[in-house]
Amino acid sequence: MPQRALPQPEPGTGPTAEGGPVFKVLGPLEVWNGECRIDPGGARQRHILATLLIYADKVVPVPRLIRAVWDEEAPGTAGNQVRKMIWNLRRRLPDSVRILTEPPGYRLVVREGQLDSRTFETLLHRAGAAAAEERGEEAVAHLSGALGLWRGQALSGLSGAVVGSGGRDLDERRLVAVERLTDLRLLRGEARALVPDLYSLVAAHPLHEGLRERLMLALYRIGRRADALTVMAQGRAELAELGIEPGTGLCRLQERILNDDPGLTLPEPESPAPEPTAPQPPPPAGDAPREAPEARGQDAGSLPYDLVDFTGRRTELDALLALGAGVTDRTPAIVTLTGMPGVGKTALAVHAAHRMAAAFPDGRLYLDLQGLTPHSAPPTLAEALRHLLLTLGTPAVEIPDDLDGRLIAWRRAVAGRRVLMILDGVVDTASVRPLLPGTGGCLVMVTSRTVSGTLDGAVPLHLAPLSEDEAVGLLGSIIGTHRIEDTAQARELAAVCGRLPLALRIMGTRLNTRRTWSLGHAVRRMRRHDLRLRELTLADRSVAAGIGQCYQRLSPAQQRMLLALRTAPAGGLDERTAAHLAGVGPAEAEDALEGLVDAGLLLPLPRPGGYALPELVRSFAVQEAAAPSTRPAPVPLRAPAGGGPREHPRQVVEV
């Protein structure tokens, strides 16, 4: 299906430069001087000009220009040929075009309105500022004008690593603009008008899950629920050809559509009064005034969606909001959220971040560091830095290639800003220290299943399973309170789910899709340890997968201890009981037990030396002892060996 034409720019928004030529890179490379089209020369000179335009107003070293023309097969005379091509470009272009010789290369000077990609970025910035001030119509107009500048793929017709990389970066920026415009139009109730364009965009970008999600949402809002689910099925088939499953966002949207989630309906035109958020503290006396938010990309954000039925955690949420309100300009505030798999660390962090968004206008950043699925890996440190810089609005061409350069660029980008960060699924806290802001005014929430690492100055916040009332309340919000007529059965179901939000959500979804099931039937299915974890696996969500990853990180002695504890008393145990079950000495037993506590697989009791094994972990141990696992150990966040960044970092909300 051919892609539909994008909207044309508003009058006065296209690239124009009085008395000088206009360069166009948002499509095939073109140069216009008034009504006359200028031929910049043969293919090699076009590659030289394209590279100078990608890095407009920056010095491009001669070696990079050589790579742009010949890649890795440059002749010995390449340097002389580049100089000759620069001379030919100067001769062909009007005298007003300035290509300066500045060691170690050349710099093309571009004035305002002379380069369409610059105009595109300017309109994106204006749209972001308008959206931040809730001027929706103005934001839509700017985004429509920005997308109207495009004539096809950026720098189409030119090849090579240098020009190809620059073109891909521009194409990615175009998709970002499309997503922003789509979101704004969805909020304006234009779902029906968006459907044809979204169908075309999904056909052109079948692996882009964000576009597919927006098409599904638009179809659902105009009453085409079955078509929305068909789009999901087609996406699953496309991804299956690559051996991967749809991401969390698509799967959860499918689940919400199946459940007719009221949160998917179009909000009222007049937004209700916002929920109270943590206030932004005034700057200390004597501080210099901060730069206006419009100049610093106030729309920078990558938070996952907040759960409409978030339940409980009142004490922990109040602690996070108080911490956010107390952030000072002296040092960043850091909090670590720990707990066993499925206890809701990420859900709490994301919920708190949305509540505190107004207090951190310069950026709300989310970075997934876990790589939970078999087909994904955690990002390298270089990949993580690139993602953060892009989210804060740093142009891709300005991000250094080397790790040290990215670290410096990151510290400069975040300095003096009020930024909230969620570093999700951290395995090795030492390896994420370089990601922490170096100045104050920032809040960093680190979620991790282990407390074995430490971050100096961090406030620890350990999450236990929900209380019984909270667990029953969450179950009721998922399946409907009218289905919880037998409170005793609801409490028993919450208990066999370990009072873990993830387990309760999976079981709630099963009850919603199997309307004939009663609570008693669900309880009976969950009573057997050898079947329990099978019931708590649905699509991309699995309690066993989270426990299994923690198990794989244990030492052999800790693994043996966990398997031995499958027969431990349900009421609790001490090191003597553990030593007897595992056939080891008391000292070795204590070391192994403390390691299991650090891994989030064993709960310490209030009494000294007392421990409790969560029943879902016991089920895993029973299953593991019967059929030893062959799952590979996950790879921690690592320093890169030179690999490139992932294009689509996942956004996962652990519940």
C-alpha positions in Angstrom: 0.0 0.0 0.0 1.6 3.3 -1.0 2.1 5.9 1.7 -0.3 8.8 1.7 1.0 12.2 1.1 1.7 14.1 4.2 0.2 17.6 4.8 1.7 20.5 2.9 3.5 23.3 5.0 1.7 26.4 6.0 2.5 29.5 4.1 5.7 30.9 5.4 6.9 27.8 7.1 8.9 26.2 4.3 12.6 26.8 3.9 13.2 30.1 2.2 16.3 32.3 2.1 16.1 35.7 0.4 19.1 36.3 -1.8 20.5 32.8 -1.5 19.9 29.2 -2.4 17.7 26.7 -0.5 19.1 23.2 0.3 16.6 20.3 0.5 17.6 17.0 2.2 14.1 15.8 3.3 13.8 13.7 0.2 16.2 13.5 -2.8 19.0 16.1 -2.5 18.1 19.3 -4.3 19.4 22.8 -4.4 17.2 25.7 -5.6 18.1 29.3 -6.2 14.7 31.1 -6.6 12.9 29.2 -9.4 16.1 27.7 -10.8 17.3 24.3 -9.8 21.1 24.0 -9.4 23.0 20.8 -10.3 25.7 20.2 -7.7 27.6 17.8 -10.0 28.1 14.1 -10.2 27.4 11.4 -7.6 30.6 12.0 -5.7 30.1 15.7 -5.3 26.5 15.1 -4.3 27.8 12.9 -1.5 30.2 15.6 -0.4 27.4 18.2 -0.4 25.1 15.9 1.5 27.7 15.3 4.2 28.4 19.0 4.6 24.6 19.6 5.0 24.2 16.8 7.5 26.8 18.5 9.6 25.8 22.0 8.6 27.7 24.8 10.5 30.2 22.2 11.8 33.6 21.3 10.6 33.6 18.0 8.7 37.1 16.4 8.7 38.5 15.3 5.4 38.6 11.6 6.4 34.9 11.7 7.0 34.3 13.2 3.6 36.5 10.5 2.1 34.4 7.8 3.8 31.2 9.5 2.6 32.4 9.1 -1.0 34.3 5.8 -1.0 33.4 4.1 2.3 36.4 1.9 3.1 37.8 1.6 -0.5 39.3 5.0 -0.9 42.1 5.5 -3.4 45.5 7.0 -2.4 44.5 10.2 -4.1 41.2 10.6 -2.2 42.3 13.6 -0.3 43.2 15.5 -3.5 40.0 14.5 -5.1 38.0 15.8 -2.2 39.7 19.1 -2.4 38.9 19.3 -6.1 35.3 18.4 -5.5 35.0 21.2 -2.9 36.4 23.6 -5.5 33.8 22.4 -8.1 31.0 22.8 -5.5 32.1 26.4 -4.8 32.2 27.1 -8.5 28.7 25.6 -9.2 26.9 27.1 -6.2 26.1 30.8 -5.9 28.7 33.1 -4.4 26.5 33.6 -1.4 27.1 30.0 -0.3 30.1 29.8 2.0 32.1 26.6 2.2 34.9 27.5 4.5 38.3 25.7 4.8 38.8 25.1 8.5 41.3 22.5 9.6 40.9 19.5 9.7 38.3 19.9 7.0 35.5 22.1 5.7 32.4 23.8 7.0 29.3 24.8 5.1 27.6 27.9 6.6 23.8 27.8 6.5 21.6 30.8 7.2 18.1 30.6 8.7 15.5 29.2 6.2 18.2 27.9 3.9 18.1 24.2 4.9 14.8 22.3 5.1 15.9 20.0 7.9 16.7 23.0 10.0 13.2 24.4 9.4 11.8 21.0 10.3 13.6 21.0 13.6 12.5 24.6 14.3 8.9 23.7 13.7 9.2 20.6 16.0 10.6 22.8 18.7 7.7 25.3 18.3 5.2 22.4 18.4 6.8 21.1 21.6 6.6 24.5 23.3 3.0 25.0 22.2 2.0 21.5 23.4 3.7 22.1 26.8 1.5 25.3 27.2 -1.6 23.3 26.1 -2.0 25.2 22.8 -3.1 22.1 21.0 -4.2 23.7 17.7 -0.9 25.6 17.3 1.1 22.5 18.0 -0.9 20.6 15.4 -0.3 23.4 12.9 3.5 23.4 13.5 3.8 19.6 13.3 1.7 19.6 10.1 3.9 22.2 8.6 7.1 20.3 9.6 5.8 17.1 8.0 4.8 18.9 4.9 8.4 19.6 4.1 9.1 16.0 3.4 9.2 14.7 -0.2 10.2 11.1 0.6 13.0 9.3 2.4 15.8 11.7 3.5 18.6 11.9 1.0 17.1 9.1 -1.0 19.2 8.1 -4.0 22.5 8.5 -2.1 24.2 5.5 -0.5 27.2 4.9 1.8 27.6 4.6 5.6 28.0 8.3 6.3 25.1 9.7 4.2 23.0 6.7 5.0 23.4 7.2 8.7 22.5 10.8 8.5 19.4 10.0 6.4 18.2 7.4 8.8 18.5 9.8 11.7 16.4 12.3 9.9 13.8 9.6 9.0 13.6 8.7 12.7 12.9 12.3 13.6 10.1 12.3 11.0 8.5 9.3 12.6 8.7 11.0 16.0 6.9 14.0 14.5 4.3 11.7 13.0 3.7 10.1 16.4 3.4 13.4 18.2 0.9 14.8 15.6 -1.1 11.5 15.8 -1.3 11.7 19.6 -2.5 15.3 19.4 -5.1 14.6 16.8 -6.3 11.6 18.8 -6.8 13.9 21.8 -8.8 16.2 19.5 -11.2 13.4 18.6 -9.9 12.9 15.1 -9.5 9.1 15.2 -11.7 8.5 12.2 -9.7 10.9 10.0 -6.5 9.3 11.2 -7.3 5.7 10.3 -6.4 5.8 6.6 -3.1 7.6 7.1 -2.2 5.2 10.0 -3.0 2.1 7.9 -0.6 3.5 5.2 2.1 4.3 7.8 1.9 0.8 9.4 2.1 -0.8 5.9 5.3 1.3 5.2 6.7 0.6 8.7 5.3 -2.9 9.7 7.8 -3.4 12.5 7.2 0.1 14.1 5.1 -1.0 17.1 4.3 2.6 18.2 2.5 3.3 14.9 0.6 0.0 15.2 -0.5 0.9 18.7 -1.9 4.2 17.5 -3.8 2.5 14.7 -5.3 0.0 17.1 -6.3 2.8 19.5 -7.9 4.9 16.7 -9.9 1.9 15.4 -11.1 1.1 18.9 -12.2 4.7 19.5 -14.4 4.6 16.3 -16.0 1.3 17.4 -14.0 -1.0 15.2 -12.8 -3.3 18.0 -12.4 -6.4 15.9 -10.3 -4.5 13.3 -8.1 -3.3 16.1 -7.4 -6.8 17.2 -6.8 -7.9 13.6 -4.1 -5.2 13.4 -2.5 -6.8 16.5 -2.7 -10.3 15.0 -1.0 -9.0 11.8 1.7 -7.4 13.8 2.3 -10.6 15.7 2.7 -12.4 12.4 5.1 -9.8 11.0 7.3 -10.1 14.1 7.1 -13.9 14.2 9.1 -13.9 10.9 12.0 -12.4 12.9 11.5 -14.9 15.8 10.3 -12.3 18.3 7.1 -11.5 20.1 5.3 -8.1 20.2 6.5 -5.7 22.9 4.8 -5.0 26.1 3.0 -1.9 24.9 1.2 -3.8 22.1 0.3 -6.7 24.3 -1.1 -4.5 27.1 -3.1 -2.5 24.6 -4.6 -5.7 23.2 -5.4 -6.7 26.8 -7.0 -3.4 27.5 -9.1 -3.6 24.3 -10.2 -7.1 25.2 -11.3 -5.8 28.6 -12.9 -2.7 27.2 -10.8 -0.6 29.5 -12.6 2.8 30.0 -9.2 4.5 30.0 -9.0 4.0 26.3 -12.0 6.2 25.6 -11.5 9.7 24.4 -11.1 12.1 27.3 -13.5 15.0 27.7 -12.5 18.2 25.8 -12.1 20.1 29.1 -9.6 18.3 31.2 -10.5 17.7 34.8 -8.4 19.4 37.5 -5.1 17.5 37.8 -4.3 15.3 40.8 -2.2 17.2 43.3 1.5 16.7 42.5 4.7 17.3 44.4 5.4 21.0 44.4 8.5 22.4 42.8 10.7 23.9 45.4 11.8 27.5 44.9 15.5 28.0 43.9 17.8 28.9 46.8 18.5 32.6 47.2 21.4 33.9 45.1 21.0 31.2 42.3 21.0 32.5 38.8 17.6 32.3 37.1 17.1 29.1 35.1 16.8 29.1 31.3 13.2 29.3 30.1 11.7 25.8 29.6 10.8 26.5 26.0 14.5 26.8 25.2 15.3 23.4 26.7 12.8 21.0 25.2 10.1 20.9 27.8 8.4 18.0 25.9 11.4 15.7 26.5 9.9 12.6 28.1 9.8 8.8 27.6 7.7 7.6 30.6 5.5 4.6 30.0 1.8 5.0 30.6 0.5 5.2 34.1 -1.8 2.4 35.3 -5.4 3.6 35.6 -6.1 1.1 38.4 -2.9 1.6 40.4 -3.7 0.3 43.9 -2.1 0.6 47.3 1.5 1.6 48.2 0.2 4.7 50.0 3.2 4.9 52.4 5.8 4.3 49.7 4.1 6.7 47.3 4.1 9.5 49.9 7.8 8.9 50.6 8.6 9.2 46.9 6.5 12.4 46.5 8.2 13.9 49.6 11.6 13.0 48.2 10.7 14.7 44.8 9.5 17.8 46.6 12.7 18.0 48.6 15.1 17.9 45.6 17.7 20.7 45.9 20.1 22.3 43.4 23.1 20.9 45.4 23.0 17.2 44.7 20.7 14.8 42.8 18.2 12.8 44.9 18.5 9.0 44.3 16.1 6.3 45.6 16.4 2.6 45.0 13.2 0.5 44.8 13.9 -3.1 45.5 11.8 -6.3 46.0 11.0 -9.7 44.5 9.9 -10.1 40.9 6.4 -9.0 40.2 6.0 -6.9 43.4 5.4 -3.7 41.4 8.6 -1.7 41.6 8.3 -0.3 38.1 4.6 0.4 38.4 5.2 2.4 41.6 8.1 4.4 40.0 6.1 5.2 36.9 3.0 6.2 38.9 5.1 8.5 41.1 6.9 10.0 38.1 3.6 11.0 36.5 2.4 12.5 39.8 5.7 14.6 40.0 6.0 15.5 36.3 5.2 19.1 36.8 8.1 19.5 39.3 10.6 18.3 36.6 9.8 20.3 33.5 13.1 19.7 31.7 12.6 16.0 31.2 11.0 12.8 32.4 13.3 9.9 31.3 12.7 6.2 31.4 15.5 3.7 30.5 14.9 -0.1 30.6 18.1 -1.9 31.6 16.9 -5.4 32.0 16.3 -7.1 28.7 13.7 -9.5 30.0 12.8 -11.5 26.9 14.9 -14.2 25.3 15.2 -12.0 22.2 16.4 -8.8 23.8 19.6 -7.8 25.6 20.3 -5.0 28.1 21.7 -1.9 26.4 25.4 -1.2 26.6 26.5 1.9 28.5 27.0 3.7 25.2 23.5 2.7 24.0 22.0 3.9 27.2 23.7 7.3 26.9 22.6 7.7 23.3 19.0 7.0 24.2 19.1 9.5 27.1 20.7 12.2 24.9 18.1 11.7 22.1 15.3 11.9 24.6 16.6 15.2 25.9 16.6 16.5 22.4 20.2 16.2 21.4 20.4 15.8 17.6 21.7 12.4 16.6 24.5 13.9 14.5 25.8 15.8 17.6 26.1 12.6 19.7 29.8 11.5 19.9 30.7 8.0 18.7 33.0 7.2 21.6 32.0 6.3 25.1 34.0 9.1 26.8 32.5 11.7 24.5 29.0 10.5 25.2 29.6 10.6 29.0 30.8 14.3 28.7 27.9 15.1 26.4 25.4 13.6 28.9 26.7 15.5 31.9 26.6 18.7 29.9 23.1 18.0 28.6 21.6 17.4 32.1 23.6 20.1 34.0 21.4 22.8 35.4 18.2 21.0 34.5 15.3 19.6 36.6 15.1 16.1 35.3 13.4 13.0 36.6 14.9 9.6 35.6 13.7 6.0 36.0 16.5 3.5 35.6 14.5 0.3 35.4 15.6 -3.3 36.0 19.2 -2.5 37.2 21.3 -5.7 37.8 24.6 -4.1 38.7 24.3 -0.7 40.4 28.0 0.0 39.9 27.6 -0.1 36.1 24.9 2.6 36.1 26.7 5.2 38.2 28.0 6.9 35.0 24.3 7.6 34.1 23.6 9.5 37.3 23.4 13.3 36.8 26.4 15.2 38.1 24.5 18.2 39.4 21.5 18.8 41.6 17.8 19.5 40.7 17.3 15.9 39.5 15.5 12.9 41.0 16.6 9.3 40.0 14.5 6.3 40.8 16.4 3.0 40.4 14.4 -0.2 40.4 16.2 -3.5 41.0 15.4 -7.0 42.2 18.6 -7.1 44.2 20.2 -5.1 47.0 23.6 -6.5 46.5 24.9 -3.3 45.0 24.9 0.1 46.6 24.6 3.7 45.4 26.2 6.1 47.8 23.6 8.6 49.2 20.6 6.7 47.8 17.4 6.4 49.9 16.5 2.6 50.0 12.8 1.7 49.6 12.1 -2.0 49.8 8.7 -3.2 48.5 7.0 -6.1 50.2 3.9 -7.9 48.7 0.7 -6.0 49.0 -1.4 -6.2 52.1 -4.4 -8.5 52.0 -6.8 -5.6 51.7 -4.7 -4.0 48.9 -4.4 -7.3 47.0 -8.2 -7.9 47.2 -8.8 -4.3 46.1 -6.5 -4.6 43.1 -8.2 -7.9 42.1 -11.6 -6.1 42.4 -10.5 -3.2 40.2 -9.4 -5.7 37.5 -12.4 -8.1 37.4 -15.0 -5.8 38.9 -16.1 -5.6 42.5 -19.4 -7.2 41.7 -17.5 -10.5 41.1 -16.0 -10.6 44.5 -19.1 -11.7 46.4 -17.2 -14.3 48.4 -14.6 -12.3 50.3 -13.0 -15.4 51.8 -12.3 -16.9 48.3 -11.0 -13.5 47.1 -8.6 -13.4 50.0 -7.5 -17.0 49.3 -6.9 -16.3 45.6 -4.8 -13.2 46.6 -2.8 -15.4 49.0 -2.0 -18.1 46.4 -1.0 -15.3 44.1 1.5 -14.3 46.8 -0.3 -10.9 47.0 2.0 -9.9 44.0 0.5 -7.3 41.6 1.9 -9.1 38.6 0.3 -12.4 39.6 -3.0 -10.7 40.5 -3.1 -9.0 37.1 -2.4 -12.2 35.2 -5.1 -14.1 37.1 -7.5 -11.1 36.8 -7.0 -11.2 33.0 -7.7 -14.9 33.0 -10.9 -14.3 34.9 -12.0 -11.6 32.5 -11.4 -13.7 29.4 -13.1 -16.7 31.0 -16.3 -15.3 32.3 -17.6 -18.7 33.4 -14.7 -19.1 35.9 -15.6 -18.4 39.6 -13.1 -17.3 42.2 -13.3 -20.8 43.7 -12.4 -22.4 40.4 -9.4 -20.1 40.0 -8.3 -21.0 43.6 -8.5 -24.7 42.9 -6.3 -24.3 39.8 -3.8 -22.4 41.8 -3.4 -24.8 44.7 -1.0 -27.2 43.0 2.6 -26.1 43.1 3.4 -27.9 39.9 0.7 -26.0 38.0 0.6 -22.7 39.7 3.3 -20.9 37.7 1.8 -22.2 34.5 -1.4 -20.3 35.4 0.6 -17.2 36.1 2.0 -16.9 32.6 0.2 -14.9 30.0 1.5 -13.5 26.7 4.7 -11.6 27.5 4.1 -11.6 31.3 5.3 -14.4 33.5 6.0 -14.7 37.2 8.2 -17.7 36.6 10.4 -15.8 34.1 11.2 -13.1 36.7 12.0 -15.6 39.4 14.0 -17.7 36.9 16.2 -14.7 36.0 16.9 -14.1 39.7 17.7 -17.8 40.1 20.2 -17.7 37.2 22.1 -15.0 39.0 22.6 -17.0 42.2 25.8 -18.7 43.0 25.7 -22.6 42.9 25.6 -22.7 46.7 22.6 -20.3 46.8 20.8 -22.3 44.0 21.2 -25.5 46.0 19.9 -23.8 49.1 16.8 -22.5 47.3 16.0 -25.9 45.9 16.4 -27.5 49.4 14.0 -24.9 50.9 11.1 -26.2 48.8 10.3 -28.5 51.7 10.8 -25.8 54.4 7.9 -25.1 56.9 5.4 -22.6 55.5 5.4 -20.5 58.7 9.1 -19.6 58.5 12.6 -21.1 59.1 15.9 -20.2 60.6 19.5 -21.0 59.6 19.5 -24.3 61.6 16.5 -25.6 59.7 18.1 -24.4 56.4 21.4 -26.1 57.2 19.6 -29.4 58.0 17.6 -29.3 54.7 20.6 -28.4 52.6 23.1 -30.6 54.4 25.6 -27.8 55.1 27.0 -26.1 58.1 25.3 -23.2 59.9 27.8 -20.6 58.6 27.4 -21.7 55.0 23.7 -21.8 55.4 23.6 -18.3 56.8 25.6 -17.0 53.8 23.3 -18.7 51.3 20.2 -17.4 53.1 21.4 -13.8 53.1 22.3 -14.2 49.4 18.7 -15.3 48.7 17.4 -12.3 50.7 19.6 -9.9 48.6 18.3 -11.6 45.4 14.7 -10.9 46.5 13.8 -14.6 46.7 13.6 -14.9 50.5 11.9 -12.6 52.9 13.5 -11.7 56.3 11.2 -11.9 59.2 11.1 -9.3 62.0 12.7 -11.8 64.5 16.5 -12.1 64.2 17.6 -15.0 62.0 14.1 -15.7 60.8 13.2 -16.1 57.1 10.1 -16.8 55.0 10.0 -18.4 51.6 7.3 -16.8 49.3 4.9 -19.5 48.1 5.5 -18.6 44.4 9.2 -19.0 44.9 8.5 -22.4 46.6 6.5 -23.3 43.5 9.4 -22.4 41.3 11.8 -24.4 43.4 9.5 -27.5 43.2 9.3 -27.1 39.4 13.1 -26.5 39.1 14.0 -29.5 41.2 11.7 -31.7 39.0 13.1 -30.4 35.7 16.4 -28.4 36.0 16.4 -25.2 34.1 18.5 -24.5 31.1 17.8 -20.8 30.9 20.9 -18.7 30.2 22.0 -16.2 32.7 21.1 -12.6 31.6 23.8 -10.2 30.6 24.3 -7.2 32.8 24.7 -3.6 31.6 28.0 -3.6 30.0 30.6 -1.2 28.5 30.5 -1.4 24.7 33.0 -3.1 22.4 31.9 -0.8 19.6 28.4 -1.9 18.8 25.7 0.4 17.7 22.6 1.5 19.7 19.3 -0.3 19.6 16.8 1.7 17.6 13.7 0.9 19.7 14.4 0.6 23.4 11.6 -1.3 25.1 9.2 0.4 27.6 8.2 -2.1 30.2 5.9 -1.5 33.2 6.5 -4.2 35.7 3.3 -4.6 37.8 
